[in-house]
Each structure stands twice: as C-alpha cells, then as structure tokens.
Amino acid sequence: MMRAELLEQIYTIVAQIPEGRVTTYGRVAKMTEGASARMVGSAMRHLPDGHGLPWHRVIGASRKVADHGGASRQRDKLQAEGVVFDAAGRVGIERLWP
C-alpha cells in the first residue's frame, strides 16, 4: 500500500495537467517525494469512482497511451481535447507538460 502523502502528491500533480496536454508517469513521479513511475500508474488504476481527475492525460515515456483496459477510452478523451497522435501512436513532444 502506498503512503497517503505520496498518493496525495500524485493526485495534486495530475489535477494540474492542462487540457490538451499530457505528461508521463515518470515525470509525475519526479515531482513527488519518492514515487516511481510504476507507483503513479498504480495510483491512476485505483482512482475511486467520481474522482474527476484527468487520469487520461498521463501516458507512457514513449509518449504512447499505455496498453490497458481503458486505453481506447483514454485515446478518445485525449483526441476530444485536441491531442493528435502520429502514425506510430505517439503524442507530439510539444504536448508534453510541464
């Protein structure tokens, strides 16, 4: 189980990602006091119902949507915000935040 303070840091960072922008699990982790990219992924997977956090704006280091059950929903949400994917399925580097 992750420390509550670490979880709160992750959620606070994710809440700040602007619409139409993305960041990576690793970038979020580096902004915390000790989380790993894997821990950030786990935190996104275990969000409670009705949370309202823009979880879909957190992607893999390859700038691709990670392969998970909500991947197509995540891609749709990003595209609805104007995020464009290249032929390889990557988000343009200019969309990275911060």
C-alpha positions in Angstrom: 0.0 0.0 0.0 1.3 3.4 -0.9 1.7 6.1 1.7 -1.3 8.5 1.8 1.0 11.6 1.4 2.6 10.2 -1.8 -0.8 9.4 -3.2 -2.0 12.9 -2.4 1.1 14.4 -4.1 0.4 12.3 -7.3 -3.2 13.3 -7.4 -2.3 17.0 -6.8 0.1 16.9 -9.7 -2.3 15.1 -12.1 -5.0 17.6 -11.2 -2.8 20.4 -12.6 -2.2 18.9 -16.1 -3.9 21.4 -18.5 -6.5 20.3 -21.0 -4.9 19.3 -24.4 -1.6 18.5 -22.7 -0.1 15.2 -21.4 2.7 14.1 -19.1 4.3 10.8 -18.4 4.2 8.5 -15.3 7.9 9.2 -14.8 7.5 13.0 -15.0 4.8 12.9 -12.3 7.0 10.6 -10.2 9.9 13.0 -10.4 7.7 15.8 -9.0 6.9 13.7 -5.9 8.9 12.8 -2.8 9.7 9.2 -3.7 7.1 7.8 -6.1 8.2 5.7 -9.0 6.6 5.7 -12.5 5.0 2.3 -11.6 3.5 3.8 -8.5 2.0 6.6 -10.5 0.5 4.1 -12.9 -0.9 2.1 -9.9 -2.4 5.3 -8.4 -4.1 6.1 -11.8 -5.5 2.5 -12.0 -7.0 2.7 -8.5 -8.8 6.0 -8.7 -12.1 6.0 -6.9 -15.3 6.4 -8.8 -16.3 10.0 -9.4 -12.8 11.3 -8.7 -12.8 13.9 -11.5 -9.0 13.8 -12.1 -7.7 14.0 -15.6 -6.1 10.5 -15.5 -6.2 10.3 -19.3 -3.5 13.0 -19.5 -0.9 10.6 -18.0 0.9 8.5 -20.7 3.9 6.3 -21.0 7.5 7.5 -21.5 7.3 6.5 -25.2 4.6 9.2 -25.5 2.0 6.5 -26.2 -1.1 5.5 -24.4 -0.2 2.6 -22.2 -1.7 -0.8 -23.1 -4.5 -1.2 -20.5 -8.3 -1.8 -20.3 -9.1 1.9 -20.6 -6.7 2.6 -23.5 -9.2 3.3 -26.2 -11.3 5.5 -23.8 -8.1 7.3 -22.9 -7.2 7.9 -26.5 -10.7 9.2 -27.3 -10.6 11.6 -24.3 -7.3 13.0 -25.4 -8.4 13.4 -29.0 -11.5 15.2 -27.8 -9.1 17.7 -26.1 -7.3 18.2 -29.4 -4.3 15.9 -28.8 -3.1 14.4 -32.1 -1.4 11.0 -32.4 1.2 10.3 -35.1 1.2 7.2 -37.3 3.1 5.3 -34.6 0.5 6.3 -32.0 2.8 8.8 -30.2 1.7 12.2 -28.9 3.8 15.1 -30.2 6.6 16.3 -27.9 5.1 19.9 -27.9 2.1 18.5 -26.0 4.2 17.4 -23.0 3.7 19.2 -19.7 5.4 20.7 -17.9 
